Amino acid sequence: MECTINWGGPEGMLFVATTGSGHVTAMDGAPEGGGHNLAPRPMEMLLAGTGGCAAYDVVLILKRGRHDIQGCQVKLEAERADTDPKVFERIHFTFIVSGKGLTEAAVERAVKLSHEKYCSASAMLAKTAEITHSFEIREV
């Protein structure tokens, strides 16, 4: 896996990342840190990537189990340390999974498998953060 980060120049703290798969995304800082608030902060991207990783797992596990999943939303709430490096200390994932006839056991299993086996992003963050999960099922 590869990624190249280019700084936007001396007028701010904008960074543009180009991934090995050819996609481009931007990151910026808060105005008090020299940024212009033009894009998410790098730590927000890390949190978003972790949520995306876990959501991907949950959807794939339920689809492979032939469950009628129609939607998946993950809300993450994180707390960071007060001192540098300001690592994540706590992250809570709330999965809102919608579909037809989804059982609590199936969704709980998918969330658990993501956390315990498949999501490499949350596995890394679990080295510094207490990670918790909850879920809600919505019938459609």
C-alpha positions as CSV (number, residue, x, y, z in Angstrom):
1,M,0.0,0.0,0.0
2,E,1.3,3.5,-0.9
3,C,0.2,7.0,-0.3
4,T,1.8,10.4,-1.3
5,I,1.0,13.5,0.7
6,N,1.7,17.0,-0.9
7,W,1.6,20.2,1.1
8,G,-0.4,23.0,-0.5
9,G,2.2,25.6,0.3
10,P,3.2,28.3,2.7
11,E,-0.2,30.0,2.8
12,G,-1.8,27.4,4.9
13,M,-2.0,23.8,6.1
14,L,-3.7,22.1,3.2
15,F,-2.4,18.7,2.3
16,V,-3.5,16.5,-0.6
17,A,-3.1,12.8,-0.4
18,T,-2.9,10.6,-3.5
19,T,-3.5,6.9,-2.7
20,G,-1.9,3.9,-4.4
21,S,-5.2,3.1,-5.9
22,G,-5.2,6.5,-7.6
23,H,-7.7,8.4,-5.4
24,V,-7.2,11.9,-4.1
25,T,-8.4,13.5,-0.9
26,A,-7.6,16.7,1.0
27,M,-6.9,17.4,4.6
28,D,-6.6,20.8,6.3
29,G,-6.1,22.3,9.7
30,A,-8.1,24.6,11.9
31,P,-7.5,28.4,11.5
32,E,-5.9,28.5,14.9
33,G,-3.3,26.0,13.7
34,G,-2.6,27.8,10.4
35,G,-5.2,26.1,8.3
36,H,-8.2,27.4,6.4
37,N,-10.8,24.7,7.4
38,L,-11.0,23.6,3.7
39,A,-11.1,19.9,4.4
40,P,-11.3,17.4,7.3
41,R,-8.4,17.2,9.8
42,P,-6.0,14.3,9.5
43,M,-7.3,12.8,12.8
44,E,-10.9,13.1,11.5
45,M,-9.8,11.2,8.4
46,L,-8.3,8.5,10.6
47,L,-11.6,8.2,12.6
48,A,-13.6,8.2,9.4
49,G,-11.4,5.5,7.9
50,T,-11.9,3.3,11.0
51,G,-15.7,3.7,10.7
52,G,-15.6,2.9,7.0
53,C,-13.5,-0.2,7.7
54,A,-15.9,-1.5,10.4
55,A,-19.0,-0.6,8.3
56,Y,-17.5,-2.5,5.3
57,D,-17.0,-5.6,7.4
58,V,-20.5,-5.5,8.9
59,V,-22.2,-5.1,5.5
60,L,-20.0,-7.8,3.9
61,I,-20.6,-10.3,6.8
62,L,-24.4,-9.8,6.6
63,K,-24.5,-10.0,2.8
64,R,-22.4,-13.2,2.8
65,G,-24.8,-14.6,5.4
66,R,-27.6,-13.8,3.0
67,H,-29.3,-11.4,5.3
68,D,-31.5,-8.7,3.6
69,I,-29.4,-5.7,4.6
70,Q,-30.6,-2.4,3.1
71,G,-28.5,0.2,4.9
72,C,-25.7,0.7,7.4
73,Q,-24.7,3.8,9.2
74,V,-21.9,4.1,11.8
75,K,-21.7,7.0,14.2
76,L,-18.4,7.3,16.0
77,E,-17.7,9.3,19.1
78,A,-14.1,9.6,20.1
79,E,-12.1,11.2,22.9
80,R,-8.5,12.2,22.6
81,A,-5.8,12.6,25.1
82,D,-5.2,16.2,26.4
83,T,-1.5,16.1,25.9
84,D,0.7,15.3,22.9
85,P,0.6,13.0,21.1
86,K,-3.2,13.4,21.4
87,V,-4.0,9.8,20.7
88,F,-7.6,8.5,20.7
89,E,-8.3,7.2,24.2
90,R,-11.9,6.1,23.7
91,I,-14.0,5.4,20.6
92,H,-17.6,4.3,20.6
93,F,-19.2,2.9,17.4
94,T,-23.0,3.0,17.1
95,F,-24.1,0.9,14.1
96,I,-27.6,1.6,12.7
97,V,-28.4,-1.3,10.4
98,S,-31.5,-1.5,8.3
99,G,-33.1,-4.3,6.4
100,K,-35.8,-6.9,6.3
101,G,-35.9,-9.5,9.0
102,L,-32.5,-8.8,10.4
103,T,-32.0,-10.5,13.7
104,E,-30.2,-9.2,16.7
105,A,-27.9,-12.2,16.8
106,A,-26.8,-11.7,13.2
107,V,-26.0,-8.1,13.6
108,E,-24.3,-8.6,16.9
109,R,-22.2,-11.4,15.3
110,A,-21.2,-9.1,12.4
111,V,-20.2,-6.2,14.7
112,K,-18.3,-8.6,16.9
113,L,-16.4,-10.2,14.0
114,S,-15.5,-6.9,12.6
115,H,-14.1,-5.8,16.0
116,E,-12.4,-9.0,17.0
117,K,-11.1,-10.3,13.6
118,Y,-11.4,-8.2,10.5
119,C,-11.1,-4.4,11.0
120,S,-7.4,-3.7,10.9
121,A,-8.0,0.0,11.6
122,S,-9.8,-0.5,14.8
123,A,-7.3,-3.2,15.8
124,M,-4.6,-0.6,15.5
125,L,-6.5,2.1,17.4
126,A,-7.3,-0.4,20.1
127,K,-3.7,-0.2,21.1
128,T,-4.4,3.2,22.7
129,A,-8.1,3.5,22.8
130,E,-10.9,1.7,24.6
131,I,-13.3,0.7,21.8
132,T,-16.9,0.0,22.5
133,H,-19.9,-0.8,20.2
134,S,-23.6,-0.7,20.2
135,F,-26.1,-1.3,17.4
136,E,-29.7,-0.6,16.4
137,I,-31.8,-2.5,13.9
138,R,-34.4,-0.8,11.8
139,E,-36.9,-2.8,9.8
140,V,-37.6,-1.4,6.3
